[in-house]
């Protein structure tokens, strides 16, 4: 089963004194997960000032593009890991090892592989 782990940081928690330690933690974790072929993808995301949001009009008009994250939040999406695990508990154990700083969080979302395979043209999906 594939799981997307969304990493949230809380900038309001204060200065980032442990950024180098967190970076080293991500490097170590990635190498371990890569060696076991558990991690499928991982990336750090740019800060909120680089974010753009595209909103589609319900009336079918042109999409609106705005600066910044799509919602106002205390936590900013900082990155992700996409992993392939046998169980949710295995995914949760990996998430618990992701360094996200003071006040941060890791959200675990199972990937809907049936819909994903349908979109890719790999399998039919029935609603």
C-alpha positions in Angstrom: 0.0 0.0 0.0 1.3 3.5 -0.9 1.1 6.3 1.6 1.7 10.0 1.1 3.3 11.7 4.1 2.8 15.4 4.2 5.3 17.3 6.3 4.0 20.5 8.0 6.3 23.0 9.8 5.1 25.7 12.1 7.1 28.9 11.4 5.5 30.7 14.4 7.2 28.2 16.7 10.3 30.5 16.7 13.7 30.6 14.9 14.8 27.5 13.2 17.9 26.7 15.2 17.8 23.0 14.3 17.5 23.3 10.5 20.9 21.6 9.9 20.1 18.8 12.2 16.7 18.3 10.5 18.3 18.3 7.1 20.8 15.6 8.2 17.8 13.6 9.7 16.0 13.7 6.3 19.2 12.6 4.5 19.7 9.7 6.9 16.0 8.6 6.7 15.9 8.9 2.9 19.0 6.7 2.5 17.6 4.1 4.8 14.2 4.0 3.1 15.8 4.1 -0.4 18.1 1.1 0.5 14.9 -1.0 1.3 13.0 0.4 -1.7 10.4 1.8 0.6 10.5 5.4 -0.5 9.1 6.1 -4.0 9.6 9.8 -3.9 10.5 12.6 -1.6 10.8 16.4 -2.0 11.2 19.6 0.0 8.8 22.4 -1.0 9.6 26.1 -1.4 8.3 28.4 1.4 4.8 30.0 1.3 6.0 33.1 -0.5 6.7 31.1 -3.7 3.2 29.4 -3.7 0.6 30.2 -6.2 -3.0 28.9 -6.1 -5.2 28.2 -9.1 -8.9 28.3 -8.3 -11.4 27.1 -10.8 -14.6 29.0 -11.3 -17.8 27.1 -10.5 -19.4 29.1 -13.4 -16.9 27.8 -15.9 -15.0 31.1 -16.2 -11.3 31.6 -16.4 -9.3 30.2 -13.4 -8.1 32.8 -10.9 -4.4 32.7 -9.9 -3.5 34.1 -6.5 -0.3 34.4 -4.5 0.2 32.3 -1.4 -1.1 29.1 0.0 -4.7 28.2 -0.7 -5.7 28.5 2.9 -4.5 30.6 5.8 -2.9 28.2 8.3 -0.4 28.1 11.2 1.3 25.2 9.6 2.9 25.3 6.2 3.3 22.3 3.9 7.1 21.8 3.7 7.6 18.6 1.9 6.5 15.0 1.5 7.5 11.4 1.3 5.7 8.8 -0.8 6.3 5.4 0.6 5.2 1.8 -0.1 4.5 -0.1 3.1 2.8 -3.4 4.1 0.7 -1.8 6.8 -0.5 1.6 8.2 1.5 0.9 11.3 4.7 0.6 9.3 3.9 3.9 7.6 3.2 5.5 11.0 6.6 4.3 12.3 8.3 6.0 9.4 6.3 9.2 9.8 7.3 9.3 13.5 11.0 9.4 12.3 10.5 12.4 9.9 12.1 15.5 11.4 9.6 18.3 11.2 10.7 20.7 13.9 9.0 22.1 17.0 5.2 22.2 16.5 5.4 20.4 13.2 3.3 17.4 12.1 3.2 14.6 9.5 -0.1 13.8 7.9 -0.4 10.3 6.5 -2.8 9.7 3.6 -3.3 6.4 1.9 -3.0 6.5 -1.9 -6.2 5.4 -3.7 -4.4 3.1 -6.1 -7.6 2.0 -7.9 -8.4 5.6 -9.0 -4.7 6.2 -9.7 -4.4 3.1 -11.9 -7.6 4.2 -13.8 -6.3 7.7 -14.4 -3.0 6.2 -15.8 -5.1 3.9 -18.0 -3.7 0.8 -16.2 -7.0 -0.6 -14.9 -10.8 0.1 -15.1 -12.4 1.7 -12.0 -16.0 1.3 -11.1 -17.9 3.9 -9.0 
